[in-house]
Amino acid sequence: MKENRLKHLYVEELKDLFSAENQLLKALPKMAKASTSEDLRAGFEEHLEQTKEHVARLEKIFKALGETAGGKKCKGMAGLIEEGAEMIAKDPDLEELDAGLISAAQRVEHYEIAGYGCVSAYAKLLGEDRALSLLKQTLEEEKETDKKLTQLSGRINVEAADSEESDEVRGDSKKMAAKARAARA
């Protein structure tokens, strides 16, 4: 009997999402630590807890399929996380840092929304109703996180646009941010 090609693609895409979510579990604490906005930090911490649930849901789906979850590295997520890490490493001004973290996080969310949208469509076509329910739940959470980031950006991006510090003030600002990050470590 021939293997269903859509099911094969479905499993491969689920593995990609599983890898992406696990990479995100490592990146979110770093993003939270780098953030200078309490609201943004809290958002990253909340999404970390959601991401743990996303991984658990994917594990349930793999178990129901009789498949293993690992074995694939999501290169797309690795690239997005690397770009975010590079931005943090440049040590930008406080306002620029938080605006940049939101930008990086929204790219991640859009990537996940696209991935979960696709696997949800595959699950529906394959009659994987239980998986579809779990995938849609995760998809809605990813969309909600994106909305929250958009709301935060409304304030944080304006602060970044309005900031025109002198080099002396900018240096003090960076020192304060470094101290705040060290205190959270």
Z-matrix of the N, CA and C atoms (Angstrom, degrees):
N
C 1 1.442
C 2 1.536 1 109.22
N 3 1.326 2 116.54 1 135.49
C 4 1.459 3 120.92 2 179.44
C 5 1.516 4 110.90 3 -73.02
N 6 1.329 5 114.87 4 144.74
C 7 1.459 6 120.53 5 176.58
C 8 1.530 7 108.61 6 -75.54
N 9 1.308 8 115.81 7 138.52
C 10 1.451 9 121.60 8 176.85
C 11 1.529 10 107.92 9 -68.35
N 12 1.341 11 117.47 10 117.02
C 13 1.463 12 121.56 11 -176.40
C 14 1.521 13 111.96 12 -65.82
N 15 1.332 14 117.45 13 -35.28
C 16 1.461 15 118.94 14 178.37
C 17 1.517 16 110.44 15 -66.45
N 18 1.341 17 116.17 16 -38.16
C 19 1.460 18 118.57 17 178.47
C 20 1.527 19 110.19 18 -65.38
N 21 1.320 20 116.74 19 -38.42
C 22 1.461 21 120.64 20 177.52
C 23 1.529 22 109.83 21 -61.13
N 24 1.324 23 116.36 22 -46.92
C 25 1.466 24 120.91 23 178.40
C 26 1.527 25 110.67 24 -62.24
N 27 1.314 26 116.72 25 -41.86
C 28 1.462 27 122.70 26 178.83
C 29 1.532 28 110.71 27 -56.79
N 30 1.311 29 116.52 28 -48.55
C 31 1.475 30 121.23 29 -179.38
C 32 1.529 31 109.93 30 -64.84
N 33 1.323 32 117.53 31 -42.47
C 34 1.465 33 120.40 32 179.51
C 35 1.534 34 111.19 33 -63.31
N 36 1.319 35 116.92 34 -40.81
C 37 1.463 36 120.81 35 179.23
C 38 1.531 37 110.78 36 -68.81
N 39 1.324 38 117.24 37 -36.20
C 40 1.467 39 120.41 38 174.89
C 41 1.526 40 110.69 39 -62.76
N 42 1.325 41 117.09 40 -40.31
C 43 1.466 42 121.09 41 177.79
C 44 1.527 43 110.35 42 -63.60
N 45 1.321 44 116.10 43 -39.22
C 46 1.453 45 121.02 44 178.34
C 47 1.533 46 109.83 45 -62.81
N 48 1.325 47 117.09 46 -44.77
C 49 1.464 48 121.09 47 178.10
C 50 1.527 49 111.59 48 -65.24
N 51 1.309 50 116.66 49 -38.26
C 52 1.465 51 120.76 50 178.51
C 53 1.530 52 110.11 51 -60.95
N 54 1.329 53 115.77 52 -44.50
C 55 1.461 54 120.31 53 177.11
C 56 1.521 55 110.33 54 -64.04
N 57 1.326 56 116.88 55 -44.19
C 58 1.468 57 121.04 56 -179.49
C 59 1.523 58 110.91 57 -59.02
N 60 1.320 59 116.23 58 -46.56
C 61 1.468 60 119.99 59 -178.83
C 62 1.526 61 111.06 60 -64.21
N 63 1.311 62 117.78 61 -39.32
C 64 1.462 63 120.48 62 179.46
C 65 1.524 64 111.68 63 -68.82
N 66 1.321 65 117.73 64 -34.90
C 67 1.466 66 120.24 65 174.47
C 68 1.522 67 110.09 66 -65.37
N 69 1.320 68 115.28 67 -38.75
C 70 1.462 69 120.70 68 -179.83
C 71 1.530 70 111.28 69 -66.07
N 72 1.327 71 117.16 70 -32.98
C 73 1.467 72 120.47 71 177.04
C 74 1.530 73 111.12 72 -58.50
N 75 1.313 74 116.58 73 -31.41
C 76 1.469 75 120.89 74 179.39
C 77 1.534 76 111.68 75 -84.95
N 78 1.321 77 116.76 76 -30.43
C 79 1.469 78 120.60 77 -175.11
C 80 1.524 79 113.09 78 -82.72
N 81 1.311 80 118.11 79 -35.85
C 82 1.465 81 120.69 80 -175.29
C 83 1.534 82 113.93 81 -59.66
N 84 1.325 83 119.92 82 -42.16
C 85 1.475 84 118.38 83 176.77
C 86 1.528 85 112.31 84 -60.92
N 87 1.323 86 117.64 85 -34.96
C 88 1.463 87 121.22 86 178.49
C 89 1.527 88 110.44 87 -68.44
N 90 1.325 89 116.34 88 -38.76
C 91 1.460 90 120.15 89 178.44
C 92 1.529 91 110.24 90 -67.08
N 93 1.324 92 115.98 91 -41.21
C 94 1.466 93 120.10 92 178.65
C 95 1.525 94 110.02 93 -62.80
N 96 1.310 95 116.83 94 -43.32
C 97 1.460 96 121.37 95 -179.10
C 98 1.531 97 111.33 96 -64.39
N 99 1.326 98 116.77 97 -36.92
C 100 1.466 99 120.94 98 -178.11
C 101 1.528 100 112.29 99 -74.78
N 102 1.304 101 117.33 100 -25.82
C 103 1.464 102 121.19 101 -175.93
C 104 1.522 103 111.54 102 -66.23
N 105 1.335 104 115.22 103 141.29
C 106 1.461 105 120.01 104 175.47
C 107 1.527 106 111.04 105 -101.15
N 108 1.326 107 117.58 106 -14.86
C 109 1.462 108 122.34 107 178.17
C 110 1.525 109 109.58 108 -86.63
N 111 1.325 110 116.06 109 125.75
C 112 1.469 111 120.44 110 178.39
C 113 1.530 112 110.83 111 -60.14
N 114 1.336 113 117.01 112 -41.35
C 115 1.467 114 121.04 113 -179.87
C 116 1.517 115 111.57 114 -63.55
N 117 1.324 116 116.09 115 -42.83
C 118 1.461 117 120.41 116 179.49
C 119 1.516 118 110.44 117 -66.58
N 120 1.320 119 116.94 118 -43.44
C 121 1.474 120 120.73 119 178.10
C 122 1.523 121 110.40 120 -59.07
N 123 1.326 122 116.27 121 -45.67
C 124 1.473 123 120.50 122 179.13
C 125 1.529 124 110.73 123 -62.01
N 126 1.323 125 116.30 124 -38.02
C 127 1.466 126 119.87 125 177.70
C 128 1.517 127 112.23 126 -63.60
N 129 1.338 128 116.55 127 -41.90
C 130 1.464 129 119.84 128 177.64
C 131 1.528 130 110.57 129 -65.01
N 132 1.315 131 116.78 130 -40.57
C 133 1.468 132 120.07 131 179.51
C 134 1.523 133 111.24 132 -66.10
N 135 1.322 134 117.02 133 -39.56
C 136 1.468 135 120.87 134 176.62
C 137 1.527 136 110.64 135 -63.86
N 138 1.329 137 115.81 136 -42.57
C 139 1.474 138 118.49 137 -178.99
C 140 1.528 139 111.07 138 -69.44
N 141 1.319 140 117.65 139 -27.69
C 142 1.463 141 120.49 140 174.99
C 143 1.526 142 109.69 141 -60.45
N 144 1.327 143 116.37 142 -45.23
C 145 1.471 144 119.90 143 178.74
C 146 1.524 145 111.19 144 -64.25
N 147 1.330 146 116.87 145 -39.95
C 148 1.469 147 120.30 146 176.69
C 149 1.522 148 110.70 147 -63.49
N 150 1.322 149 116.28 148 -39.83
C 151 1.462 150 120.53 149 -178.47
C 152 1.523 151 110.86 150 -63.21
N 153 1.314 152 117.13 151 -36.29
C 154 1.466 153 120.29 152 174.99
C 155 1.523 154 110.13 153 -60.27
N 156 1.326 155 116.80 154 -39.83
C 157 1.472 156 121.55 155 176.90
C 158 1.528 157 110.84 156 -66.82
N 159 1.320 158 116.73 157 -38.71
C 160 1.466 159 120.54 158 179.17
C 161 1.525 160 110.32 159 -60.85
N 162 1.327 161 116.26 160 -42.70
C 163 1.466 162 120.85 161 177.75
C 164 1.532 163 109.78 162 -62.47
N 165 1.326 164 116.80 163 -44.28
C 166 1.471 165 120.54 164 -179.76
C 167 1.529 166 110.93 165 -62.26
N 168 1.331 167 117.29 166 -39.60
C 169 1.475 168 120.24 167 178.21
C 170 1.522 169 110.86 168 -64.34
N 171 1.320 170 115.66 169 -43.10
C 172 1.470 171 118.76 170 178.48
C 173 1.528 172 110.76 171 -63.00
N 174 1.319 173 117.29 172 -39.50
C 175 1.469 174 120.29 173 177.42
C 176 1.522 175 110.81 174 -60.56
N 177 1.335 176 117.53 175 -40.04
C 178 1.478 177 121.16 176 177.00
C 179 1.526 178 110.72 177 -61.52
N 180 1.326 179 116.08 178 -41.56
C 181 1.467 180 120.41 179 -179.57
C 182 1.518 181 110.12 180 -65.25
N 183 1.322 182 117.52 181 -44.77
C 184 1.467 183 120.36 182 178.74
C 185 1.526 184 110.99 183 -61.74
N 186 1.317 185 116.58 184 -41.38
C 187 1.465 186 119.93 185 179.42
C 188 1.525 187 110.36 186 -61.51
N 189 1.332 188 116.88 187 -44.56
C 190 1.472 189 120.78 188 179.35
C 191 1.529 190 111.67 189 -63.95
N 192 1.324 191 116.54 190 -32.24
C 193 1.464 192 120.95 191 179.19
C 194 1.528 193 112.52 192 -81.56
N 195 1.349 194 116.82 193 -12.95
C 196 1.464 195 120.38 194 -175.24
C 197 1.517 196 111.82 195 71.28
N 198 1.320 197 116.47 196 29.08
C 199 1.459 198 122.93 197 -178.05
C 200 1.527 199 109.94 198 -114.46
N 201 1.335 200 115.89 199 159.20
C 202 1.453 201 120.25 200 173.72
C 203 1.524 202 108.62 201 -91.67
N 204 1.322 203 115.71 202 147.01
C 205 1.459 204 121.01 203 -174.86
C 206 1.523 205 113.42 204 -81.62
N 207 1.298 206 118.44 205 -32.41
C 208 1.455 207 121.53 206 -172.61
C 209 1.508 208 113.84 207 -85.53
N 210 1.315 209 113.95 208 -166.92
C 211 1.452 210 120.32 209 174.15
C 212 1.509 211 115.38 210 97.84
N 213 1.311 212 117.49 211 0.60
C 214 1.460 213 119.89 212 -179.59
C 215 1.516 214 108.84 213 -139.16
N 216 1.339 215 115.88 214 140.69
C 217 1.462 216 120.20 215 175.13
C 218 1.525 217 108.36 216 -108.91
N 219 1.316 218 115.17 217 127.78
C 220 1.454 219 120.87 218 177.96
C 221 1.524 220 108.58 219 -78.77
N 222 1.316 221 115.74 220 104.20
C 223 1.462 222 121.07 221 -178.12
C 224 1.525 223 111.17 222 -71.65
N 225 1.328 224 116.12 223 -31.35
C 226 1.462 225 119.72 224 178.75
C 227 1.517 226 111.45 225 -62.49
N 228 1.327 227 116.91 226 -47.78
C 229 1.462 228 120.61 227 179.36
C 230 1.522 229 110.26 228 -66.63
N 231 1.316 230 116.87 229 -38.34
C 232 1.469 231 120.08 230 178.65
C 233 1.523 232 109.92 231 -58.81
N 234 1.324 233 117.32 232 -41.85
C 235 1.452 234 121.34 233 179.18
C 236 1.515 235 112.37 234 -66.62
N 237 1.328 236 116.65 235 -42.81
C 238 1.466 237 120.48 236 178.88
C 239 1.523 238 111.41 237 -63.01
N 240 1.319 239 115.90 238 -42.38
C 241 1.468 240 120.29 239 179.40
C 242 1.525 241 110.17 240 -66.66
N 243 1.323 242 117.12 241 -40.53
C 244 1.462 243 120.98 242 178.68
C 245 1.533 244 110.89 243 -61.31
N 246 1.326 245 116.83 244 -41.98
C 247 1.465 246 120.17 245 178.36
C 248 1.530 247 110.60 246 -62.31
N 249 1.322 248 117.17 247 -42.02
C 250 1.459 249 120.72 248 177.57
C 251 1.515 250 111.70 249 -63.30
N 252 1.318 251 116.87 250 -41.22
C 253 1.469 252 121.41 251 179.57
C 254 1.527 253 110.65 252 -65.57
N 255 1.325 254 117.01 253 -38.42
C 256 1.466 255 120.36 254 177.87
C 257 1.523 256 110.98 255 -63.44
N 258 1.323 257 116.33 256 -40.14
C 259 1.454 258 120.56 257 179.72
C 260 1.530 259 110.19 258 -63.94
N 261 1.320 260 117.54 259 -42.61
C 262 1.467 261 121.55 260 178.33
C 263 1.531 262 109.84 261 -64.09
N 264 1.319 263 116.99 262 -41.63
C 265 1.470 264 121.70 263 -177.47
C 266 1.526 265 112.45 264 -64.78
N 267 1.323 266 117.74 265 -24.40
C 268 1.474 267 120.76 266 178.81
C 269 1.518 268 111.82 267 -70.43
N 270 1.329 269 117.11 268 -10.36
C 271 1.457 270 123.20 269 177.80
C 272 1.525 271 111.95 270 54.93
N 273 1.328 272 117.13 271 58.47
C 274 1.464 273 119.79 272 -179.83
C 275 1.533 274 112.10 273 -71.83
N 276 1.323 275 116.18 274 171.68
C 277 1.462 276 120.92 275 175.02
C 278 1.521 277 109.36 276 -60.35
N 279 1.340 278 115.89 277 159.58
C 280 1.466 279 121.37 278 -176.62
C 281 1.518 280 112.61 279 -52.21
N 282 1.326 281 116.77 280 -51.81
C 283 1.459 282 120.44 281 -176.33
C 284 1.527 283 111.31 282 -64.90
N 285 1.328 284 115.45 283 -39.83
C 286 1.457 285 120.47 284 179.35
C 287 1.532 286 110.83 285 -67.35
N 288 1.313 287 116.74 286 -37.63
C 289 1.460 288 121.83 287 -179.85
C 290 1.523 289 110.80 288 -59.76
N 291 1.320 290 117.25 289 -52.40
C 292 1.463 291 119.39 290 -178.09
C 293 1.525 292 111.93 291 -65.13
N 294 1.331 293 117.25 292 -39.39
C 295 1.463 294 120.22 293 176.95
C 296 1.531 295 110.03 294 -62.37
N 297 1.330 296 116.38 295 -40.94
C 298 1.463 297 120.80 296 178.31
C 299 1.519 298 112.58 297 -67.09
N 300 1.333 299 116.65 298 -37.77
C 301 1.472 300 119.88 299 177.08
C 302 1.526 301 110.86 300 -63.57
N 303 1.320 302 116.64 301 -39.79
C 304 1.467 303 119.74 302 177.62
C 305 1.521 304 110.00 303 -63.93
N 306 1.319 305 117.04 304 -43.49
C 307 1.455 306 121.07 305 178.72
C 308 1.534 307 111.32 306 -59.01
N 309 1.325 308 115.44 307 -46.59
C 310 1.474 309 120.14 308 179.12
C 311 1.520 310 110.74 309 -63.00
N 312 1.332 311 116.47 310 -42.85
C 313 1.465 312 120.54 311 -178.62
C 314 1.527 313 111.05 312 -66.24
N 315 1.324 314 117.65 313 -37.68
C 316 1.460 315 118.89 314 179.71
C 317 1.523 316 111.60 315 -68.99
N 318 1.324 317 117.65 316 -34.07
C 319 1.464 318 119.16 317 175.24
C 320 1.532 319 109.88 318 -61.71
N 321 1.332 320 115.64 319 -41.97
C 322 1.461 321 120.81 320 177.78
C 323 1.531 322 109.99 321 -61.44
N 324 1.324 323 116.56 322 -46.85
C 325 1.470 324 120.17 323 -179.13
C 326 1.521 325 111.32 324 -61.43
N 327 1.312 326 117.24 325 -42.55
C 328 1.468 327 119.88 326 -179.54
C 329 1.527 328 110.88 327 -64.95
N 330 1.317 329 116.20 328 -37.02
C 331 1.465 330 120.81 329 176.29
C 332 1.536 331 110.07 330 -62.35
N 333 1.324 332 115.48 331 -45.58
C 334 1.458 333 119.70 332 -179.86
C 335 1.526 334 111.47 333 -67.43
N 336 1.312 335 117.38 334 -40.22
C 337 1.469 336 120.74 335 178.57
C 338 1.525 337 109.80 336 -59.52
N 339 1.323 338 116.88 337 -44.06
C 340 1.465 339 120.56 338 178.13
C 341 1.527 340 110.80 339 -62.23
N 342 1.324 341 116.80 340 -45.16
C 343 1.465 342 120.65 341 -179.19
C 344 1.517 343 112.85 342 -63.92
N 345 1.329 344 116.46 343 -46.99
C 346 1.464 345 119.45 344 -179.54
C 347 1.522 346 111.67 345 -69.71
N 348 1.319 347 117.37 346 -30.62
C 349 1.464 348 120.06 347 175.62
C 350 1.522 349 111.13 348 -63.62
N 351 1.329 350 115.94 349 -43.40
C 352 1.473 351 120.44 350 179.89
C 353 1.529 352 112.26 351 -65.85
N 354 1.338 353 116.53 352 -49.17
C 355 1.467 354 117.63 353 -177.86
C 356 1.523 355 111.45 354 -67.68
N 357 1.325 356 117.22 355 -27.94
C 358 1.468 357 119.45 356 175.21
C 359 1.524 358 110.34 357 -64.99
N 360 1.324 359 116.11 358 -42.30
C 361 1.472 360 120.12 359 177.80
C 362 1.528 361 110.63 360 -63.02
N 363 1.324 362 116.72 361 -41.56
C 364 1.465 363 120.36 362 178.70
C 365 1.529 364 110.56 363 -64.29
N 366 1.330 365 116.51 364 -44.78
C 367 1.466 366 120.53 365 -179.49
C 368 1.528 367 110.56 366 -59.56
N 369 1.320 368 116.33 367 -40.35
C 370 1.468 369 119.90 368 179.70
C 371 1.530 370 110.54 369 -63.75
N 372 1.328 371 116.96 370 -46.09
C 373 1.468 372 120.78 371 179.56
C 374 1.525 373 112.25 372 -64.32
N 375 1.323 374 116.11 373 -32.65
C 376 1.467 375 120.97 374 -177.88
C 377 1.530 376 112.86 375 -86.42
N 378 1.320 377 117.29 376 -2.55
C 379 1.461 378 120.74 377 -179.79
C 380 1.516 379 113.11 378 73.06
N 381 1.315 380 116.97 379 24.63
C 382 1.468 381 122.14 380 179.76
C 383 1.532 382 107.78 381 -88.78
N 384 1.327 383 116.54 382 72.19
C 385 1.463 384 121.53 383 -171.80
C 386 1.522 385 113.88 384 -63.99
N 387 1.316 386 118.52 385 -42.07
C 388 1.469 387 120.81 386 179.91
C 389 1.523 388 110.03 387 -65.63
N 390 1.322 389 115.97 388 -43.98
C 391 1.466 390 120.39 389 177.81
C 392 1.531 391 109.98 390 -63.05
N 393 1.310 392 116.10 391 -41.24
C 394 1.462 393 120.34 392 179.89
C 395 1.524 394 110.89 393 -58.44
N 396 1.307 395 116.47 394 -42.42
C 397 1.460 396 120.42 395 178.76
C 398 1.527 397 111.35 396 -62.08
N 399 1.310 398 117.07 397 -44.46
C 400 1.467 399 121.43 398 178.87
C 401 1.529 400 111.71 399 -66.10
N 402 1.317 401 116.16 400 -41.30
C 403 1.457 402 120.54 401 -179.17
C 404 1.532 403 111.47 402 -67.27
N 405 1.322 404 116.36 403 -39.46
C 406 1.466 405 119.92 404 178.44
C 407 1.530 406 111.04 405 -66.38
N 408 1.317 407 116.41 406 -35.92
C 409 1.460 408 120.42 407 177.74
C 410 1.537 409 109.76 408 -62.20
N 411 1.318 410 116.23 409 -45.44
C 412 1.458 411 120.55 410 178.09
C 413 1.528 412 110.55 411 -65.23
N 414 1.318 413 116.62 412 -43.10
C 415 1.462 414 120.73 413 179.31
C 416 1.527 415 111.01 414 -57.42
N 417 1.314 416 117.28 415 -44.06
C 418 1.466 417 120.64 416 179.16
C 419 1.527 418 111.59 417 -64.84
N 420 1.325 419 117.21 418 -37.34
C 421 1.468 420 120.25 419 177.17
C 422 1.523 421 111.37 420 -66.26
N 423 1.324 422 116.65 421 -38.57
C 424 1.474 423 120.09 422 177.95
C 425 1.532 424 109.82 423 -65.02
N 426 1.311 425 117.21 424 -41.41
C 427 1.466 426 120.74 425 178.44
C 428 1.529 427 110.80 426 -64.57
N 429 1.319 428 116.52 427 -39.76
C 430 1.462 429 120.59 428 179.19
C 431 1.528 430 110.81 429 -65.90
N 432 1.318 431 117.45 430 -39.78
C 433 1.466 432 120.92 431 176.95
C 434 1.522 433 109.92 432 -62.20
N 435 1.318 434 116.90 433 -42.23
C 436 1.461 435 120.73 434 178.02
C 437 1.531 436 110.61 435 -60.58
N 438 1.323 437 117.64 436 -41.84
C 439 1.472 438 121.35 437 178.24
C 440 1.529 439 110.80 438 -62.68
N 441 1.324 440 116.46 439 -42.01
C 442 1.468 441 120.10 440 179.10
C 443 1.520 442 111.13 441 -63.57
N 444 1.328 443 116.28 442 -40.58
C 445 1.460 444 120.36 443 177.96
C 446 1.530 445 110.99 444 -63.83
N 447 1.332 446 115.99 445 -39.46
C 448 1.462 447 120.44 446 177.84
C 449 1.523 448 110.13 447 -62.49
N 450 1.328 449 116.70 448 -42.41
C 451 1.469 450 120.29 449 178.44
C 452 1.531 451 111.11 450 -63.08
N 453 1.316 452 116.48 451 -45.02
C 454 1.474 453 120.07 452 178.16
C 455 1.529 454 111.14 453 -62.56
N 456 1.316 455 116.72 454 -38.29
C 457 1.466 456 119.77 455 -178.09
C 458 1.517 457 111.09 456 -64.60
N 459 1.318 458 117.23 457 -29.04
C 460 1.450 459 120.31 458 178.19
C 461 1.517 460 111.98 459 -56.68
N 462 1.313 461 116.73 460 -38.96
C 463 1.461 462 121.35 461 179.45
C 464 1.533 463 111.04 462 -86.91
N 465 1.320 464 116.66 463 -48.15
C 466 1.466 465 120.97 464 -173.29
C 467 1.531 466 111.33 465 -67.75
N 468 1.323 467 117.98 466 -39.67
C 469 1.463 468 119.58 467 179.27
C 470 1.527 469 111.34 468 -66.59
N 471 1.326 470 117.26 469 -35.66
C 472 1.466 471 120.86 470 177.03
C 473 1.521 472 109.67 471 -64.69
N 474 1.337 473 116.79 472 -41.53
C 475 1.465 474 120.47 473 177.54
C 476 1.529 475 110.61 474 -60.82
N 477 1.326 476 116.06 475 -41.01
C 478 1.469 477 119.92 476 179.27
C 479 1.530 478 110.42 477 -66.58
N 480 1.321 479 116.60 478 -40.18
C 481 1.465 480 120.76 479 -179.88
C 482 1.523 481 111.44 480 -67.09
N 483 1.311 482 116.57 481 -32.91
C 484 1.464 483 121.35 482 -177.72
C 485 1.524 484 113.35 483 -84.51
N 486 1.324 485 117.45 484 -9.86
C 487 1.462 486 119.44 485 -175.19
C 488 1.525 487 109.94 486 -86.24
N 489 1.301 488 114.59 487 121.75
C 490 1.461 489 121.62 488 175.60
C 491 1.514 490 106.94 489 -136.60
N 492 1.306 491 114.94 490 75.50
C 493 1.459 492 120.45 491 -176.18
C 494 1.517 493 111.15 492 -85.34
N 495 1.296 494 114.94 493 153.81
C 496 1.466 495 119.65 494 172.23
C 497 1.518 496 108.21 495 -73.34
N 498 1.320 497 116.41 496 165.55
C 499 1.461 498 120.06 497 179.20
C 500 1.528 499 111.29 498 -60.39
N 501 1.338 500 117.21 499 -36.37
C 502 1.465 501 121.08 500 -179.68
C 503 1.530 502 110.49 501 -66.55
N 504 1.313 503 116.59 502 -46.69
C 505 1.465 504 120.64 503 179.30
C 506 1.525 505 109.71 504 -65.68
N 507 1.336 506 116.69 505 -39.33
C 508 1.461 507 120.96 506 179.93
C 509 1.525 508 110.11 507 -61.18
N 510 1.342 509 116.91 508 -41.03
C 511 1.462 510 120.52 509 177.95
C 512 1.513 511 111.64 510 -63.09
N 513 1.331 512 117.18 511 -42.94
C 514 1.465 513 120.99 512 177.06
C 515 1.527 514 110.55 513 -64.03
N 516 1.313 515 116.40 514 -39.47
C 517 1.462 516 121.77 515 179.58
C 518 1.525 517 111.05 516 -61.88
N 519 1.321 518 116.33 517 -43.01
C 520 1.465 519 120.60 518 178.68
C 521 1.524 520 110.96 519 -65.30
N 522 1.337 521 116.42 520 -39.53
C 523 1.460 522 119.87 521 178.54
C 524 1.524 523 110.60 522 -63.24
N 525 1.333 524 116.45 523 -41.93
C 526 1.466 525 120.45 524 179.16
C 527 1.523 526 110.97 525 -63.98
N 528 1.321 527 116.34 526 -40.58
C 529 1.465 528 120.16 527 178.97
C 530 1.522 529 110.37 528 -64.60
N 531 1.330 530 116.64 529 -41.93
C 532 1.469 531 120.42 530 179.32
C 533 1.522 532 110.59 531 -63.07
N 534 1.330 533 116.85 532 -41.23
C 535 1.468 534 120.24 533 178.34
C 536 1.528 535 110.81 534 -64.54
N 537 1.322 536 116.53 535 -41.54
C 538 1.472 537 119.99 536 -179.92
C 539 1.529 538 110.54 537 -63.95
N 540 1.332 539 116.94 538 -41.38
C 541 1.470 540 120.00 539 178.40
C 542 1.522 541 110.79 540 -66.14
N 543 1.337 542 117.14 541 -40.70
C 544 1.466 543 121.06 542 179.02
C 545 1.533 544 110.90 543 -64.52
N 546 1.320 545 117.07 544 -36.85
C 547 1.458 546 120.70 545 179.81
C 548 1.527 547 110.95 546 -66.45
N 549 1.322 548 116.60 547 -31.93
C 550 1.481 549 120.31 548 179.61
C 551 1.518 550 112.12 549 -79.81
N 552 1.324 551 117.81 550 -14.65
C 553 1.470 552 121.40 551 -176.45
C 554 1.511 553 111.93 552 -69.65
